[in-house]
Amino acid sequence: MAELRTPYFRVEEAKLLHNLEILKKVQEEAGCKILLAQKAFSMFACYPLLRRYLAGSTASGLYEARLGKEHFGGETHVFSPAYRADEFDALLTYADHVVFNSPAQLDKYAAKARAAGKQVGLRLNPQCSTQEGHAIYDPCAPGSRLGTTLENFRPDQLPLLDGLHFHTLCEQDADDLETTVEALEARFGPYLKEMKWLNLGGGHHITRPGYQIGRLIALVRRLKETYGVEVYLEPGEAVVLNAGVLVTSVLETMHNGMDIAIVDASAACHMPDVLEMPYRPPLMGSGQPGEKEYTYRLGGPTCLAGDIIGDYSFDNPLQEGDRLVFGDMALYTMVKTNTFNGMPLPAIVWRDRDGSDTVVRSFGYEDFKTRLS
């Protein structure tokens, strides 16, 4: 294959399979079901592979639910902070589990969901924050709109429910899950035995080296034995952790108090979590600023002054045309890309286990134009 035009995302089958084998082990040893959170990764060309290992997918609304039902199969679970009345009937044609955010949403829609033969759940807020420094990703932060607190929980609605759901973690280990479960049991424990299932949400960094898998398995087993419930996990990041990269090229170098390199990938358009979280994505062959001889600030080609990927050091000076490969770029990247400034969307490439690359999808002017009017 001729050298691919940058920028492009590349998802690697071998690394994806590594993660899937770990998740399969957790399902088998814990006796739980693991679902793909499509909000993190929805490259549906991979779904035939993923569904050989996972029980289904989760969705945040109508379009993701349809994608999961049509291309993933298995169980399709959906949660939204508030459902649209003009979409709810269509949603019921795709979803198997419908999780509501509040007692008011239950009152409004639960009977219709039950009449359609769907499992009904309620998202809880155990009011237990285990994150530091990233309130944007903390559903238990003060004033959170996500989940029902004990103060707002209505036991009279228990006959409407098949299960309970919570999601409070972000890139965290099993010890934080234990802490959250303890808070959940302290507040909602009396109601758990009346449920068919308990969904522990996402944010579990199960496939990260060093994750306490045994601790997770023991916790899931205890919940099943104590309350007689089916247990679900719905990770997104753990499914594709370290399984994808973003390949970009140096367009220009300059100096303004420090060395700067402009690349053809944009933090704002192609990896917006770099600015939202914020975080510094890993870059193959680089070091921390000052660690190697030549330090550069890497920036994107948009007009946004803050379109900065980060500061990195290199063994050699960067040159126009050099290719840079950012790691861990499968999750929360393709699903968040945008065409601000008319930036082209990166192509999506699949690398087989034998190392062969296939362009799954490329994008052009029409993809930019048709988002507008």
Secondary structure, DSSP 8 states (H G I E B T S, - for coil): -----SSEEEEEHHHHHHHHHHHHHHHHHHT-EEEEETTT---GGGHHHHTTTSSEEEESSHHHHHHIIIII-SEEEEE-SS--HHHHHHHHTT-SEEEESSHHHHHHHHHHHHHTT-EEEEEB--------S-GGG-TTSTT--SSB-TTT--GGGGGG-SEEE----SSB-HHHHHHHHHHHHHHHHHHHTT-SEEE--S-B-TTSTT--HHHHHHHHHHHHHHH--EEEE--SHHHHTT-EEEEEEEEEEEESSSEEEEESS-HHHH-THHHHTT----BTT-BSTTTSSEEEEEE-SSS-TT-EEEEEEESS---TT-EEEEES-STTSTTT---GGG----EEEEE-TTS-EEEEE---HHHHHTT--
